[in-house]
Amino acid sequence: MTDSFSTALLAVTLAGFGATTIGAVPSLFLKNLNEKLNNNLLSFASGVMLAATIFSLLIPSIELGKTNGFSKINAILLSIVFLCLG
């Protein structure tokens, strides 16, 4: 590996670790959450995960299916099927 690639890989890894740590810190100090705040935090987290699924998994999967010769509708259907299986 080149030095710049290794540096970039380390930076991205540390950024992900840092963001995860910052996101988890409030849970260490909030022992008694009221139900409404807890529901709001869980709803936000699930929204983030859905966005990650769509933008990082489904859209590239559909594009890959189209470049492999499937029609747009078949690529969409196959992407959804494999998402549900995975």
Secondary structure, DSSP 4 states (H G I P E B T S, - for coil): --HHHHHHHHHHHHHHHHHHHHHHHHHHH--S--HHHHHHHHHHHHHHHHHHHIIIIIHHHHHHHHHTT--HHHHHHHHHHHHHH-
